[in-house]
């Protein structure tokens, strides 16, 4: 189903938001859009909404399985504006958001659906899932000039760390941390300070009054916590070529970078166990 605008979708396609989990895929460019959609279809989201410009061409079989909304990401705050409108239209529904060339992984995702994982998270009285944005990058930038390669993808196996997240008075927030690592850490001179952290609340349950902020956190502070007070909870990973793409397409950084690989690079295996073994997500009490 195609919609001419987000307003048209919210008016005519609200049935797609009646039951979750719903995946929202925001298309910034035309790189690996199809693989992004197919990856999330395999995880059995109830609905997938693709917000994309008209230039995007998709195979017919794929177009029939999604809700396509005409939307442009070329103005500041475009993602937050859309997500917040959808939150208001879908109270109680689990939502997920990502960009193209990003791939969600959660513990045991090869054998368990996203709905199963979120049902457990709901039973834990949790309404959000902390996700780490794990940078992926091509191994040969001469061949893959946009730094994207599904067959030769790499990630950093170490170099991740966390710092206390302070409130406006300088006091540490309870059960909240700012996480860093990957390309945003290694090439931080090319990344604005406000964009260097890699944590994102990509999975969350919509409710009245909830709003997504421009730093990937929410107005409800409990949504921004990594676990409940009594034990650890599930975390997930969004494996993303987005930072690598930006570093190799921006004029201010592309000529300074000839290879993203370093001694702590390892090939990405496209399966959840590798991310669990590297400590880039955890199952909490879900076994």
Secondary structure, 3 states (H helix, E strand, C coil): CEECCHHHHHHHCHHHHCCCCEEEEECCCCCCHHHHHHHHHHCCCCEEEEEECCCCCCCHHHHCCCEEEECCCCCCCHHHHHHHHHHHHCCCCEEEEEECCEEEEECCCCCCCHHHHHHHHHHCCCCEEEEEEEECEECCCCCCCCCCCCCCEEEECCCCEEEEEECCCCCEEEEEEEEECHHHHHCHHHCCHHHCCCEEEEEEECCCCCCECCCCCECCHHHHCCCCCCCCCCCEEEEECHHHHHHHHCHHHHCCCCCCCCCCEEECCCCHHHHHHCCCCCCCCCC
